[in-house]
């Protein structure tokens, strides 16, 4: 008996006898009853379909001539063809599940709803749109292939129903998702116990990956972690057995889901992105190494000296190099094969970037006791070393925020668990501790008679660098992100707002900048130069302390920041804007040109933070009339 049957209609020859018609009717009713299991009974669409079937079956009791027209119309009806374009049945018995009307609905949503939302192909160049459409088509073909094994077929249905729930929550959909997940896991256990041939092994991995993805979509991060661990063990066995990675696209999708899990719950990566991933992907990473090396050295010379800890420094270099390569004109590309390997290298590094940043932040916090209570504890082992590691953590967190939120909306289905305000609160807390350590370092330097310059850091074996530059960059990224994700009312960026210190009237809702909340920083290659720049040459003065007091709680700001925000209804709402204004003035920076010269040592600001120039100019001009200590 065919396994795919979306209509349950018998196919009869025109001259069939009455006995043959009765047998076909009985067979159709029996087959429909078996397929009308629990998930079909309460579905209105399925009930309508059953009525439609009974109507056609009833017509069979009529003479052949009387029903011939009805039969011809039914056979060409769109209801007889599923989204798989297989017609009324699967003659080769190749699918593992029955494609019922409900399954057909889910597969239709997969092709015309899920994939276009995951891979939006409505903006960008024609070449970019073609690439995205190719991704959609490839993933759809992979989904159809997954229907050949029950565990992967049920998992495919599960992720689509989970996505439907995220778009439009409904109890019936939640029950259906739970049933599909249970069926997929049950079938998966059978496959893992009995072992599978090569193609089935690939589909088993697909099913675990889709269960992982479905758990991410459903918001069950603990379950997602369990599936990720299972997938990691299976992939380690597979690649050890095969001696490398053949299915690069599959591994990159898994690593992207691993990145989502790391960011969503802010936890260590399930996959070892520092050692295991480069090891198994060596065949894709090594061929372009010699070509990339000279460019990487240029990028290293460009970086601000405050970026010194590894692997953080390498991450900055890799992403800067990627932007530069994508901005090269076609005539500057190396040979086609070599440049394609460079693009693969860039894609791999971009996929694991977030996981590496989260790992660096968490390991640095654990190793150097960065999350201390400033009211009762002292930084260990001393304020100067603590300041260095606080600065490195701030740099990594700022880098993560810039890449996570610069091109996504807060309400996006894909980033529903990543709230920009949560990450801003984390960055605000880290900056407060960094400023506290800077104040303690300044006080100890003044009382001990030390010079307080970079020679002190070098004497203690710490890399040299100016933490004030790093704080400036973090405040710029934070202020741009809070402007993008906060409501414009009472904004310090408003031209007529008294929030930033002006005495003029305030018109709520007016936004002085031109960068709207949903601006897209897609042109990441803009403004990427290979020059070393003069990012350290425009600072006025040497006083780098931050006059923000000792506020370190996420729920409150420091005393001196409060002084700068007296007119604000919520001190936390625009904390980065007011602190940026103060910090820039204490560094002696009076124009956007001077600020940009320093930011150039960190990352490209024009392509990733459009409108930042106008916002910073507004903040600096609003403070020009006040003396330095007026706040």
C-alpha positions in Angstrom: 0.0 0.0 0.0 1.3 3.4 -0.9 2.5 5.5 2.0 1.6 8.9 0.6 -2.1 9.5 0.2 -3.6 12.9 0.6 -7.1 12.1 -0.8 -7.9 8.5 -0.1 -9.8 8.4 -3.4 -9.9 5.1 -5.4 -8.6 5.1 -8.9 -11.0 3.0 -11.0 -11.2 2.1 -14.6 -14.2 3.4 -16.5 -15.6 -0.2 -17.1 -15.3 -1.3 -13.5 -18.0 -3.6 -12.2 -20.3 -2.7 -9.3 -18.4 -5.3 -7.1 -15.1 -3.7 -7.8 -16.6 -0.3 -7.0 -17.8 -1.6 -3.6 -14.4 -3.1 -2.8 -12.7 0.1 -3.6 -15.1 2.1 -1.5 -14.5 -0.2 1.5 -10.7 0.0 1.0 -10.8 3.8 0.9 -12.9 4.0 4.0 -10.6 1.7 5.9 -7.5 3.5 4.7 -9.0 6.9 5.7 -9.9 5.5 9.2 -6.3 4.4 9.8 -4.9 7.7 8.8 -7.5 9.7 10.7 -5.7 9.1 14.0 -5.6 11.5 17.0 -4.2 14.5 15.3 -7.0 14.5 12.6 -10.1 14.2 14.7 -10.4 17.8 15.9 -9.1 19.6 12.8 -11.8 21.5 10.9 -9.8 21.4 7.6 -9.5 17.6 7.9 -13.2 17.2 8.6 -14.0 19.3 5.5 -11.7 17.0 3.5 -13.4 13.9 4.8 -16.8 15.3 3.7 -15.3 16.0 0.3 -14.1 12.4 0.1 -17.4 10.9 1.1 -19.1 13.1 -1.5 -16.9 11.6 -4.2 -17.1 8.1 -2.9 -20.9 8.5 -2.9 -20.9 9.5 -6.5 -19.4 6.0 -7.3 -22.8 4.5 -6.7 -24.1 6.3 -9.7 -23.8 5.0 -13.2 -20.4 5.4 -14.8 -21.6 7.9 -17.4 -23.2 10.1 -14.8 -20.1 10.4 -12.6 -17.5 10.6 -15.4 -17.4 14.4 -15.4 -17.1 14.6 -11.6 -14.2 12.1 -11.7 -12.3 14.0 -14.4 -12.7 17.3 -12.3 -11.5 15.6 -9.1 -8.5 14.1 -10.8 -7.2 17.5 -11.9 -8.2 19.2 -8.7 -5.3 21.0 -6.9 -6.3 19.0 -3.7 -4.9 15.9 -5.3 -1.4 17.2 -5.5 0.7 17.9 -2.4 3.5 20.4 -2.1 5.8 17.6 -2.9 4.3 17.4 -6.4 3.9 13.6 -6.1 0.2 13.5 -6.9 -2.2 11.1 -5.2 0.4 8.6 -3.9 4.1 7.7 -3.7 4.5 4.8 -6.1 8.0 4.0 -4.9 7.1 3.8 -1.3 10.1 6.1 -0.4 8.8 8.3 2.3 8.6 7.3 6.0 5.4 9.2 6.9 2.0 9.6 5.4 1.6 13.0 3.8 -1.9 13.8 5.2 -3.6 17.1 4.5 -2.2 18.4 7.7 1.4 17.3 6.9 0.9 18.9 3.5 -0.1 22.2 5.2 3.0 22.1 7.3 5.3 21.4 4.4 3.6 24.2 2.4 4.3 26.5 5.4 7.9 25.2 5.4 8.4 26.2 1.8 6.4 29.5 1.6 6.6 30.7 5.2 9.4 29.4 7.3 12.2 29.5 4.7 11.4 33.1 3.4 11.4 34.4 6.9 14.7 32.7 7.9 16.3 33.6 4.6 14.7 36.9 3.5 15.4 37.6 -0.1 13.8 41.1 -0.5 16.7 43.5 -0.2 20.3 43.8 -1.3 21.9 43.3 -4.7 20.5 41.0 -7.3 23.4 38.7 -6.8 22.7 38.6 -3.0 19.1 37.9 -3.6 20.0 35.0 -6.0 22.3 33.5 -3.4 19.6 33.7 -0.7 17.0 32.1 -3.0 19.5 29.3 -3.7 19.8 28.8 0.1 16.0 28.6 0.3 15.8 26.0 -2.5 18.7 23.9 -1.1 17.2 23.8 2.4 13.8 22.9 1.0 15.4 20.0 -0.9 17.2 18.9 2.3 13.8 19.0 4.0 12.2 16.8 1.4 15.1 14.4 1.8 14.5 14.3 5.5 11.0 12.8 4.9 12.7 9.5 4.0 13.4 8.7 7.7 10.7 8.9 10.3 12.8 10.6 13.0 14.0 13.4 10.7 10.6 13.7 9.1 8.9 14.3 12.4 11.7 16.7 13.5 11.1 18.7 10.3 7.4 19.0 11.1 8.2 19.9 14.7 10.4 22.9 13.9 7.8 24.3 11.6 5.0 24.0 14.1 7.3 25.5 16.7 7.9 28.4 14.4 4.1 28.8 13.9 3.7 29.0 17.7 6.3 31.7 17.8 4.4 33.7 15.2 0.9 33.0 16.5 0.6 31.1 19.8 -2.2 28.5 20.1 -2.8 25.7 22.5 -3.6 23.3 19.7 -0.3 24.0 18.0 1.5 23.5 21.2 -0.1 20.1 21.7 0.8 19.2 18.1 4.4 20.3 18.6 4.8 18.2 21.7 3.4 15.1 19.9 5.7 15.6 16.9 8.7 16.1 19.2 7.9 12.9 21.1 7.4 10.9 17.9 10.7 12.2 16.5 12.7 11.4 19.7 11.1 7.9 19.9 12.0 7.1 16.3 15.5 8.6 16.8 16.2 6.3 19.7 15.3 3.3 17.6 17.7 4.5 14.8 20.6 5.0 17.3 20.1 1.6 18.8 20.0 -0.4 15.6 22.6 1.6 13.7 22.1 2.9 10.2 23.6 2.9 6.7 25.4 5.9 5.5 22.4 7.9 4.1 20.3 7.1 7.2 23.2 8.2 9.5 23.1 11.6 7.7 19.4 11.8 8.3 19.8 10.8 12.0 22.2 13.8 12.4 19.7 15.9 10.6 17.0 14.9 13.0 19.1 15.7 16.1 20.1 19.1 14.5 16.4 19.9 13.8 15.4 18.9 17.4 18.2 21.3 18.5 16.8 24.0 16.3 13.2 23.4 17.3 14.1 23.7 21.0 15.8 27.0 20.3 12.7 28.3 18.5 10.5 27.0 21.3 12.6 28.7 23.9 13.6 25.6 25.8 17.3 26.3 26.1 18.0 23.5 28.5 16.6 20.9 26.1 18.5 22.7 23.3 21.7 22.1 25.3 20.9 18.4 25.6 20.4 18.0 21.9 23.6 20.1 21.2 25.6 17.7 23.4 24.2 14.7 21.7 25.0 16.2 18.3 28.5 17.1 19.3 29.3 13.5 20.4 27.8 12.1 17.1 29.8 14.6 15.0 33.0 13.9 16.9 32.6 10.2 16.2 31.7 10.8 12.5 34.6 13.1 11.7 37.1 11.0 13.6 35.9 8.0 11.6 35.9 9.9 8.2 39.0 11.9 8.9 37.5 15.3 8.3 34.5 17.3 7.3 32.7 16.6 4.0 29.4 18.2 4.7 30.6 21.7 5.5 27.2 23.3 5.1 25.6 21.0 7.7 28.4 21.7 10.2 28.1 25.5 9.7 24.3 25.3 10.4 25.0 23.4 13.6 27.7 25.9 14.6 25.2 28.8 13.9 22.7 27.1 16.2 25.5 26.6 18.8 26.1 30.4 18.5 22.5 31.1 19.2 22.5 28.9 22.3 25.6 30.6 23.6 24.2 34.0 23.2 20.6 33.2 24.2 21.6 31.8 27.6 25.0 33.4 27.8 26.8 30.2 28.5 30.0 28.4 27.3 29.9 27.0 23.8 28.9 23.3 23.6 31.3 22.9 20.7 35.0 23.7 21.3 35.3 26.6 18.9 38.9 27.4 19.8 40.5 24.0 19.1 38.1 21.3 17.8 36.4 23.4 15.1 39.7 24.7 13.6 41.0 21.2 13.7 38.2 19.5 11.8 37.9 22.4 9.4 41.6 22.7 8.7 41.1 21.7 5.1 39.0 24.8 4.6 41.0 27.2 6.7 44.6 26.5 5.7 44.6 27.0 1.9 44.2 30.8 2.2 46.5 31.3 5.1 49.5 32.5 3.2 47.4 35.0 1.2 45.8 36.4 4.3 49.0 36.8 6.4 50.2 40.2 5.0 46.8 41.7 5.4 46.5 40.4 9.0 49.8 42.1 9.9 48.4 45.4 8.5 45.2 45.0 10.6 47.3 44.3 13.7 49.2 47.6 13.3 45.9 49.4 12.9 44.3 48.1 16.2 44.3 50.2 19.3 46.8 49.0 21.8 44.1 48.4 24.5 43.0 45.3 22.5 45.8 43.0 23.6 44.4 39.8 25.2 44.1 36.7 23.0 42.0 35.4 21.4 40.2 38.8 21.5 42.9 40.5 19.5 42.8 37.8 16.8 39.0 38.1 16.6 39.2 41.9 15.9 41.8 41.2 13.2 39.8 38.4 11.5 36.6 40.4 11.3 38.4 43.6 10.1 40.1 41.5 7.4 36.8 39.9 6.4 35.2 43.4 5.9 38.3 44.5 3.9 38.2 41.4 1.6 34.5 41.9 0.9 35.1 45.6 0.0 37.8 44.8 -2.5 36.8 45.5 -6.2 36.6 42.5 -8.4 39.8 43.4 -10.3 41.7 43.2 -7.0 40.6 39.6 -6.2 43.2 36.8 -6.4 42.4 33.8 -8.5 38.8 32.5 -8.4 39.6 29.4 -6.5 41.8 31.1 -3.9 39.3 33.9 -3.4 36.5 31.4 -2.9 38.6 29.8 -0.1 39.1 33.2 1.5 35.3 33.6 1.4 34.9 30.2 3.1 37.4 31.3 5.8 35.4 34.5 6.4 32.1 32.6 6.6 33.5 30.1 9.1 35.0 32.8 11.3 31.8 34.9 11.2 29.8 31.8 12.2 31.9 31.0 15.4 32.6 34.7 16.3 29.8 35.0 18.9 30.5 31.8 20.6 34.2 32.7 20.9 33.4 36.1 22.4 31.0 34.6 25.0 33.6 32.0 25.9 36.2 34.7 26.3 34.0 36.8 28.5 32.9 34.0 30.8 36.4 32.5 31.1 37.9 35.9 31.8 35.3 36.7 34.5 36.0 33.3 36.2 39.8 33.6 36.0 40.2 37.1 37.2 37.4 37.7 39.7 35.9 40.5 37.7 32.3 40.4 39.2 33.1 41.7 42.7 31.0 44.0 44.9 32.8 47.3 45.0 31.1 48.4 48.3 32.6 45.4 50.3 35.4 44.0 48.1 38.6 45.2 46.6 39.7 44.2 43.1 42.1 41.3 43.0 45.0 40.9 42.8 45.2 44.7 42.6 43.4 47.5 41.0 45.8 47.9 38.0 45.7 44.3 36.9 41.9 44.1 37.5 41.5 47.2 35.4 43.3 45.6 32.5 41.1 42.5 32.5 37.9 44.6 33.1 38.9 46.5 30.0 39.3 43.3 27.9 35.9 42.1 29.0 34.3 45.4 28.1 35.9 45.2 24.6 34.6 41.7 24.0 31.1 42.5 25.3 31.0 45.6 23.1 32.1 43.7 20.1 29.4 41.1 20.7 26.7 43.8 21.1 27.7 45.5 17.9 27.5 42.3 15.8 24.4 41.0 17.5 22.2 44.1 17.3 23.5 46.2 14.5 21.3 44.6 11.9 18.4 43.0 13.8 15.2 44.3 15.2 14.2 43.8 18.8 11.0 42.1 17.8 12.5 39.7 15.3 11.3 36.1 15.6 14.9 34.9 15.1 16.2 36.9 18.0 13.2 36.8 20.3 15.4 35.6 23.2 18.1 38.2 22.7 17.0 41.5 24.3 19.2 44.4 23.5 18.4 46.0 26.8 19.6 43.0 28.8 22.9 43.1 27.0 23.2 46.9 27.5 22.6 46.4 31.3 25.4 43.8 31.3 27.7 46.2 29.5 26.7 49.1 31.8 27.6 47.0 34.8 31.0 46.0 33.3 31.8 49.6 32.4 30.9 50.7 36.0 33.4 48.2 37.4 36.0 49.2 34.9 35.6 52.9 35.9 35.7 51.9 39.5 39.0 50.1 39.0 40.3 53.1 37.0 39.5 55.4 39.9 41.2 53.1 42.4 44.3 52.9 40.1 44.4 56.7 39.8 44.1 57.1 43.6 46.8 54.5 44.4 49.1 56.2 41.8 48.5 59.6 43.4 49.1 58.4 46.9 52.1 56.2 46.0 53.9 58.8 43.9 54.0 56.5 40.9 54.0 58.0 37.4 50.8 56.2 36.5 51.7 55.8 32.9 52.0 52.7 30.7 55.5 51.9 32.1 53.9 50.8 35.3 51.8 48.2 33.4 54.9 47.0 31.5 56.8 46.6 34.7 54.1 44.3 36.0 54.1 42.2 32.9 50.8 43.5 31.6 50.3 44.6 28.0 50.4 48.3 27.5 47.3 50.2 26.4 45.0 53.1 27.2 41.7 51.9 28.8 40.1 55.3 28.2 40.1 54.6 24.4 38.4 51.3 25.0 35.8 52.9 27.3 35.1 55.6 24.6 34.4 52.9 22.0 32.2 50.9 24.4 30.2 54.0 25.2 29.7 54.9 21.5 28.4 51.4 20.7 26.3 51.4 23.8 24.8 54.9 23.1 24.1 53.9 19.4 22.4 50.7 20.5 20.3 52.3 23.3 19.2 55.0 20.7 18.1 52.2 18.3 16.2 50.2 20.9 14.8 52.9 23.2 11.7 55.0 22.5 12.7 58.5 21.2 10.7 60.4 23.9 13.0 62.5 26.1 16.0 61.4 24.1 19.3 63.3 24.8 19.9 63.2 21.0 17.0 65.6 20.5 18.0 69.0 19.3 15.7 70.8 21.7 15.9 68.5 24.7 16.9 69.8 28.1 17.9 66.3 29.0 21.5 66.8 27.9 22.0 70.0 29.8 20.5 72.7 27.6 18.0 75.2 29.0 15.8 75.1 25.9 12.4 73.6 25.8 12.0 69.9 25.2 9.6 68.4 22.6 9.0 64.8 23.5 9.4 62.3 20.7 11.7 64.5 18.6 14.8 62.7 17.6 17.8 64.7 16.4 19.6 62.0 14.6 18.9 60.6 11.1 19.4 57.0 12.0 16.1 55.4 12.6 15.5 52.4 14.9 15.5 49.8 12.2 18.4 51.0 10.1 20.4 48.2 8.5 24.1 48.2 8.7 24.5 45.8 5.9 27.4 47.6 4.2 29.9 46.3 6.5 32.8 46.9 4.2 32.4 50.7 4.0 35.3 52.8 5.1 37.6 49.9 5.9 41.1 51.2 5.2 44.4 49.5 5.5 46.2 52.5 6.9 47.6 52.5 10.4 45.7 55.6 11.1 46.3 58.2 13.8 43.7 57.0 16.3 45.9 57.8 19.3 47.1 61.1 18.1 44.1 63.3 18.7 43.5 63.0 22.5 43.8 66.2 24.4 45.3 65.8 27.8 46.4 62.7 29.7 43.7 62.5 32.3 41.8 59.3 31.6 39.8 58.7 34.8 36.1 58.5 34.5 34.2 60.7 36.9 31.2 58.4 37.3 31.6 57.5 40.9 31.3 53.9 42.1 27.9 52.8 40.9 28.0 49.2 39.8 24.5 47.8 40.1 22.5 47.2 36.9 19.5 48.8 38.5 21.2 52.1 39.3 23.8 54.4 37.9 26.6 56.2 39.7 26.3 59.4 41.7 28.0 61.6 39.2 26.1 60.2 36.3 22.9 60.9 38.2 24.0 64.5 38.3 24.3 64.6 34.6 20.8 63.0 34.2 18.7 65.1 36.6 16.2 65.9 34.0 15.8 62.3 32.9 12.8 60.3 34.0 14.8 57.1 34.1 18.6 57.4 34.7 19.3 54.0 33.1 17.4 54.7 29.9 20.1 57.0 28.4 23.0 56.1 30.6 25.4 55.6 27.7 24.6 58.9 26.1 25.2 61.0 29.2 28.3 59.0 30.2 29.7 59.3 26.7 29.3 63.0 26.8 31.2 63.3 30.1 33.9 60.9 29.1 34.6 62.5 25.7 35.0 65.9 27.4 37.3 64.5 30.1 39.5 63.2 27.3 39.5 66.7 25.7 37.5 65.6 22.6 35.4 68.4 21.2 34.4 67.1 17.7 33.3 64.0 16.0 36.5 64.0 13.9 38.5 63.5 17.0 36.3 60.8 18.3 36.3 59.0 15.0 40.1 59.0 14.9 40.1 56.9 18.1 37.2 54.7 17.1 39.1 53.8 13.9 41.5 51.8 16.0 38.7 49.5 17.0 36.2 48.9 14.1 34.5 50.5 11.2 31.9 52.8 12.6 30.4 54.2 9.3 29.1 50.8 8.1 28.0 49.3 11.3 26.6 52.3 13.2 25.0 54.7 10.7 24.1 58.0 12.3 26.6 57.7 15.1 28.4 60.8 13.8 25.3 63.0 14.2 24.5 61.6 17.6 28.0 62.2 19.0 28.1 65.7 17.4 24.8 66.5 19.1 26.0 65.3 22.5 29.3 67.2 22.3 27.7 70.4 21.1 25.1 70.3 23.9 28.0 70.3 26.4 30.3 72.9 24.8 28.9 75.8 26.8 29.5 74.1 30.2 32.8 74.1 32.1 34.5 70.7 32.5 33.5 70.4 36.1 30.0 71.7 35.8 28.5 68.3 36.0 
